[in-house]
Amino acid sequence: MSRPDYPALYLKRGEDRRLRAGHLWVFSNEVDVARSPLTAFAPGDPVVVLDHAGKALGSGYVNPNTLIAARLVDRGGHALDRSLFVHRLNVALSLRERLHSEPFYRLLFGESDGVPGLVVERFGDIVVAQTTTAGTERLKDAIAEAIERVLAPRALIWKNDSGARAIEGLPSCADIGLGEFSGPLRVREGGLDFDVDVIGGQKTGWFFDQRANRDRLAPYVAGKRVLDVFSYVGAWGLRAAAFGAERVDCVDVSGRAVEAVARNAALNGLDARVQAIEADAFDFLKAARAERRRWDVVVLDPPAFVKRRKDFKEGALAYRRLNELGMQVLERDGILITCSCSHHMPRAALMEGVQAGARHLDRFVQMVEPLSQAPDHPVHPAIPETDYLKGYVFRTTPA
């Protein structure tokens, strides 16, 4: 292949197999540092990745200070510039426009859309983007120009406060890259409107990855009492109310999130059936159990409990404890919807934890349907890390 005139990053003999199979990451111990010393590069430098024989595998960028020393962005000999990002955005947009009739979705999902270290979300005429690597941080101007070319947004907001940036040696910040924005940002899902805080809120202000799962709530919640734990701004709870739930209780430890639930409930005329409660999830569930409170449906959508592989044992126990508490406040014939966004928490381990908790409580559980991330978060078949969201709908009854 032809290649841009970037410095060479050579791999050791035999370390090209995973890249040839489709993965995009080069680990530091795979680099032939005798031929291309990592110390010769600065974080974010563009490189051409070569196998041991000197054959180009693609172009990307490097960070000599991290375990993932380089990431491939292109295999076709193109430069890392606005033209390439325009192409990537247009390819990603063609999928999202097939999936959605309204412009509210994750437009670009990092490695799965060919741009490692970049997330782009669309909220109508507002675009929110995150750069999580030194390489994409250095390319911010070209990325912004590409976004402006493809979408012509009213504003582009950089929400660069991800924990991944610290690993890359990048500061945490949030600012406006293009246009003007005064907030709040509004997202539309399932016929409902939600106001979210894109600057001070979690992630980019919204969790598009659960939309397809929320779309499936209707048969479980109509006429039922629903508990939405870790509710954030009320996406699960308000969707349940709109599907006809008799009563919805939304619980979150953040006072700002609880206020947002109340505002969004009022915005959609659902406030008579939705209550927002500020409380720690575990404390709330323990108190509800002691008070013998019961719900027909319990939704558990916590933050990641297993952020690193070494946290698995402790995190898996936390998931089990949470699900056990959730089952203890369910009616005798109840529905438990449980999720994990921890890549290091295997799907099977989540199910095993629920089953272990059910046996401890002498309850019978049936897995009714599996849940996964929405299709605007496509999975790269060669990169297991992109398949991070898993969940289940369980029916629980007395044993």
SULRA-V660104 format. One record per residue. RES is the residue in three letters. PSI is psi in whole degrees, -180 to 180 (none if undefined). OMEGA is omega in whole degrees, -180 to 180 (* if undefined). D_LAST is the distance of its C-alpha to the last C-alpha in Angstrom with 1 decimal. Layout:
BEGIN
RES_PSI_OMEGA_D_LAST ; RES_PSI_OMEGA_D_LAST
END
This chain:
BEGIN
MET_147_170_62.8 ; SER_159_-176_65.1 ; ARG_151_176_64.0 ; PRO_161_-176_64.8 ; ASP_68_178_67.1 ; TYR_158_175_64.5 ; PRO_152_-177_64.6 ; ALA_139_171_63.0 ; LEU_109_-176_59.8 ; TYR_142_174_59.8 ; LEU_155_173_56.8 ; LYS_164_179_56.9 ; ARG_132_176_57.2 ; GLY_-3_-177_53.9 ; GLU_11_-180_52.1 ; ASP_-6_-173_52.5 ; ARG_-44_-177_49.9 ; ARG_-38_177_47.0 ; LEU_-40_179_49.3 ; ARG_-26_178_50.5 ; ALA_-7_174_46.9 ; GLY_-14_179_46.5 ; HIS_160_-174_45.4 ; LEU_1_-174_47.5 ; TRP_143_171_47.4 ; VAL_121_179_49.9 ; PHE_154_-173_49.0 ; SER_-33_-179_51.7 ; ASN_-1_177_51.7 ; GLU_-9_-176_52.4 ; VAL_135_174_55.7 ; ASP_91_-173_59.0 ; VAL_-12_175_60.4 ; ALA_-37_-179_63.6 ; ARG_-31_-179_64.5 ; SER_80_-177_62.7 ; PRO_130_178_62.1 ; LEU_-29_-180_59.3 ; THR_-12_179_61.6 ; ALA_-9_-176_63.9 ; PHE_152_170_61.5 ; ALA_153_178_60.6 ; PRO_128_178_57.1 ; GLY_-5_180_56.8 ; ASP_138_173_59.8 ; PRO_146_-180_59.7 ; VAL_159_164_59.9 ; VAL_126_-179_60.1 ; VAL_126_-178_57.7 ; LEU_144_174_59.4 ; ASP_-180_-174_58.3 ; HIS_-27_-180_60.2 ; ALA_-2_179_62.8 ; GLY_10_178_63.5 ; LYS_131_-177_61.8 ; ALA_133_176_60.3 ; LEU_-21_-180_56.6 ; GLY_175_178_56.7 ; SER_153_-179_57.5 ; GLY_-148_179_55.4 ; TYR_163_-170_55.6 ; VAL_153_167_55.3 ; ASN_107_-175_54.2 ; PRO_-9_-174_55.7 ; ASN_4_-175_53.7 ; THR_160_179_50.1 ; LEU_-44_173_48.0 ; ILE_102_-171_48.0 ; ALA_-26_-180_51.8 ; ALA_156_177_52.2 ; ARG_132_177_50.5 ; LEU_137_176_51.9 ; VAL_-29_-177_52.5 ; ASP_141_177_54.7 ; ARG_0_-172_55.5 ; GLY_10_178_58.4 ; GLY_16_-179_61.2 ; HIS_151_176_60.9 ; ALA_155_177_61.7 ; LEU_85_-175_59.1 ; ASP_-176_-177_60.6 ; ARG_-40_-178_60.1 ; SER_-44_179_60.6 ; LEU_-42_-179_57.7 ; PHE_-34_173_55.4 ; VAL_-45_179_56.5 ; HIS_-48_-180_55.6 ; ARG_-42_-180_52.1 ; LEU_-41_179_51.5 ; ASN_-40_178_52.7 ; VAL_-44_179_50.5 ; ALA_-40_-179_47.5 ; LEU_-36_-178_48.5 ; SER_-34_176_48.7 ; LEU_-49_-176_45.0 ; ARG_-35_179_43.9 ; GLU_-24_172_46.2 ; ARG_-31_-176_44.6 ; LEU_-30_-169_41.1 ; HIS_139_178_42.0 ; SER_-15_179_44.4 ; GLU_151_-173_44.9 ; PRO_62_177_46.1 ; PHE_103_-176_43.0 ; TYR_167_168_41.4 ; ARG_117_-176_41.6 ; LEU_-38_-178_44.9 ; LEU_128_-173_45.1 ; PHE_71_171_42.4 ; GLY_-128_-178_44.3 ; GLU_-36_-176_44.3 ; SER_-22_177_42.5 ; ASP_18_171_45.6 ; GLY_10_178_48.1 ; VAL_83_179_49.0 ; PRO_138_176_47.2 ; GLY_10_-180_47.1 ; LEU_131_173_47.4 ; VAL_135_178_45.0 ; VAL_127_178_46.3 ; GLU_146_-176_44.5 ; ARG_126_177_46.1 ; PHE_78_-175_45.8 ; GLY_-122_-179_48.3 ; ASP_13_175_51.7 ; ILE_134_178_50.5 ; VAL_134_176_49.5 ; VAL_128_-177_47.7 ; ALA_154_177_48.1 ; GLN_130_168_47.2 ; THR_127_-175_49.1 ; THR_4_180_47.2 ; THR_159_178_49.7 ; ALA_-33_-180_53.3 ; GLY_-49_180_54.3 ; THR_-29_176_53.0 ; GLU_-43_179_54.2 ; ARG_-26_-177_57.7 ; LEU_13_-176_57.4 ; LYS_-42_-177_56.3 ; ASP_-44_179_59.6 ; ALA_-39_178_59.4 ; ILE_-44_179_55.8 ; ALA_-41_178_56.7 ; GLU_-39_179_59.7 ; ALA_-42_178_57.4 ; ILE_-42_179_54.9 ; GLU_-39_-179_57.9 ; ARG_-42_-174_59.3 ; VAL_-40_-171_56.2 ; LEU_-20_-175_54.6 ; ALA_56_-176_57.5 ; PRO_158_173_55.0 ; ARG_-33_178_56.2 ; ALA_148_171_54.9 ; LEU_123_-180_53.4 ; ILE_127_173_51.4 ; TRP_113_180_50.9 ; LYS_75_-171_47.6 ; ASN_67_178_48.2 ; ASP_21_179_46.0 ; SER_145_177_43.5 ; GLY_-24_180_42.7 ; ALA_-26_-179_43.8 ; ARG_-35_180_47.4 ; ALA_-38_178_47.7 ; ILE_-34_-179_47.0 ; GLU_0_-179_49.9 ; GLY_26_-177_52.2 ; LEU_148_179_52.1 ; PRO_162_177_52.2 ; SER_129_-178_49.7 ; CYS_166_174_51.1 ; ALA_126_-180_50.7 ; ASP_173_-179_53.8 ; ILE_123_-179_55.2 ; GLY_-33_-180_56.6 ; LEU_148_173_58.1 ; GLY_-158_-179_59.0 ; GLU_145_180_58.0 ; PHE_131_178_54.7 ; SER_-9_177_54.2 ; GLY_172_-8_50.5 ; PRO_168_177_47.9 ; LEU_137_-178_46.6 ; ARG_134_176_44.8 ; VAL_146_-180_42.2 ; ARG_129_179_41.1 ; GLU_130_176_37.7 ; GLY_33_-180_36.1 ; GLY_3_179_39.0 ; LEU_154_175_38.5 ; ASP_139_178_40.9 ; PHE_129_171_40.1 ; ASP_128_-178_42.6 ; VAL_155_179_42.0 ; ASP_99_-175_44.0 ; VAL_-27_-178_45.0 ; ILE_-49_-175_47.2 ; GLY_-5_-176_45.0 ; GLY_-179_-179_41.5 ; GLN_146_179_39.0 ; LYS_-125_177_39.9 ; THR_14_180_42.2 ; GLY_-14_-175_40.8 ; TRP_157_-179_38.1 ; PHE_85_178_35.3 ; PHE_-23_-174_36.1 ; ASP_-20_-180_33.7 ; GLN_1_-174_30.7 ; ARG_-47_-178_32.5 ; ALA_-34_178_31.1 ; ASN_-39_176_27.5 ; ARG_-31_178_28.4 ; ASP_-21_-175_30.0 ; ARG_10_-175_26.7 ; LEU_-29_-167_25.1 ; ALA_-53_-175_26.3 ; PRO_-16_-177_23.6 ; TYR_-24_-168_20.9 ; VAL_-15_-176_23.0 ; ALA_123_179_25.2 ; GLY_10_-174_25.1 ; LYS_165_172_22.3 ; ARG_126_-171_22.4 ; VAL_136_173_22.6 ; LEU_122_180_22.8 ; ASP_106_-176_25.0 ; VAL_142_-169_25.1 ; PHE_52_-167_28.1 ; SER_-20_-174_29.6 ; TYR_-122_-176_33.2 ; VAL_9_171_35.4 ; GLY_20_-176_32.5 ; ALA_-52_179_32.3 ; TRP_-48_-174_28.5 ; GLY_-44_-179_28.6 ; LEU_-35_175_31.8 ; ARG_-40_177_30.8 ; ALA_-43_179_27.7 ; ALA_-42_180_30.0 ; ALA_-27_176_32.4 ; PHE_5_173_29.7 ; GLY_15_176_29.2 ; ALA_142_-179_26.7 ; GLU_-39_-177_27.2 ; ARG_139_180_27.1 ; VAL_129_173_27.1 ; ASP_123_-180_27.2 ; CYS_126_-175_28.7 ; VAL_129_175_28.6 ; ASP_148_-178_31.1 ; VAL_-18_-178_33.0 ; SER_123_177_36.2 ; GLY_-37_179_38.3 ; ARG_-38_178_40.2 ; ALA_-41_179_37.0 ; VAL_-42_177_35.9 ; GLU_-38_179_39.3 ; ALA_-38_176_39.1 ; VAL_-47_-179_35.9 ; ALA_-42_179_37.7 ; ARG_-43_-179_40.8 ; ASN_-34_175_39.0 ; ALA_-44_179_37.0 ; ALA_-39_-180_40.4 ; LEU_-33_-177_42.1 ; ASN_10_179_39.8 ; GLY_30_-177_39.7 ; LEU_7_-172_36.0 ; ASP_-21_180_36.6 ; ALA_-22_-177_35.7 ; ARG_2_-177_32.0 ; VAL_127_175_31.8 ; GLN_134_178_31.8 ; ALA_130_-174_32.7 ; ILE_127_177_31.7 ; GLU_113_-179_33.3 ; ALA_152_169_31.0 ; ASP_135_-174_29.7 ; ALA_-48_-177_26.3 ; PHE_-42_179_24.6 ; ASP_-42_180_26.5 ; PHE_-46_-178_25.5 ; LEU_-39_178_21.8 ; LYS_-43_179_22.0 ; ALA_-41_179_24.1 ; ALA_-39_177_21.9 ; ARG_-45_180_18.9 ; ALA_-33_-180_21.3 ; GLU_1_180_22.6 ; ARG_35_174_19.2 ; ARG_147_-176_20.2 ; ARG_147_174_17.9 ; TRP_156_178_18.5 ; ASP_-31_-178_17.3 ; VAL_131_176_18.3 ; VAL_126_178_18.9 ; VAL_124_179_21.5 ; LEU_106_-179_22.1 ; ASP_73_-173_25.5 ; PRO_167_169_26.9 ; PRO_172_-178_30.2 ; ALA_124_175_30.4 ; PHE_-15_-179_28.9 ; VAL_84_-177_30.4 ; LYS_-24_178_34.0 ; ARG_154_-178_35.4 ; ARG_-37_-178_34.2 ; LYS_-12_179_34.7 ; ASP_3_-170_32.2 ; PHE_-49_-174_29.3 ; LYS_-48_-179_27.6 ; GLU_-41_-179_27.9 ; GLY_-42_179_27.1 ; ALA_-38_177_23.9 ; LEU_-38_178_22.8 ; ALA_-41_177_23.7 ; TYR_-43_180_21.6 ; ARG_-46_-180_18.5 ; ARG_-43_-179_19.3 ; LEU_-47_-179_19.9 ; ASN_-34_177_16.8 ; GLU_-44_176_14.7 ; LEU_-40_178_16.9 ; GLY_-41_179_16.5 ; MET_-29_-178_12.8 ; GLN_-15_177_13.5 ; VAL_12_175_15.9 ; LEU_149_170_13.9 ; GLU_166_-176_13.3 ; ARG_-40_175_9.9 ; ASP_93_-172_10.8 ; GLY_169_179_12.9 ; ILE_124_176_14.9 ; LEU_121_175_15.7 ; ILE_114_-173_19.1 ; THR_143_-174_20.0 ; CYS_160_171_23.3 ; SER_131_176_25.6 ; CYS_16_179_29.4 ; SER_116_177_30.0 ; HIS_-36_-176_31.7 ; HIS_4_174_31.0 ; MET_101_-177_27.2 ; PRO_150_179_26.3 ; ARG_-44_-178_23.9 ; ALA_-35_-179_21.9 ; ALA_-35_177_21.7 ; LEU_-44_179_20.4 ; MET_-41_180_17.4 ; GLU_-38_178_16.9 ; GLY_-41_177_17.0 ; VAL_-44_180_14.3 ; GLN_-42_179_12.0 ; ALA_-41_177_13.2 ; GLY_-39_179_12.6 ; ALA_-42_180_9.0 ; ARG_-37_178_8.5 ; HIS_-32_-180_10.8 ; LEU_2_-177_9.0 ; ASP_45_177_5.7 ; ARG_155_178_4.5 ; PHE_132_179_4.6 ; VAL_145_174_8.4 ; GLN_129_174_11.2 ; MET_113_-176_14.7 ; VAL_-43_176_16.7 ; GLU_146_176_20.1 ; PRO_155_178_22.0 ; LEU_149_177_24.5 ; SER_180_-176_27.9 ; GLN_153_-177_31.3 ; ALA_157_-176_33.4 ; PRO_-12_173_36.1 ; ASP_7_169_38.8 ; HIS_64_-174_37.5 ; PRO_153_180_38.1 ; VAL_132_173_37.2 ; HIS_119_-174_40.1 ; PRO_-26_-178_39.1 ; ALA_-2_-175_41.1 ; ILE_91_-177_39.8 ; PRO_-27_-179_36.1 ; GLU_-21_180_36.6 ; THR_-11_179_36.9 ; ASP_79_-168_33.3 ; TYR_-29_-173_31.8 ; LEU_128_177_29.3 ; LYS_156_180_25.8 ; GLY_177_-179_22.6 ; TYR_153_164_19.6 ; VAL_118_179_18.0 ; PHE_144_166_14.2 ; ARG_133_179_11.9 ; THR_137_178_8.8 ; THR_165_175_6.3 ; PRO_146_-180_3.8 ; ALA_none_*_0.0
END
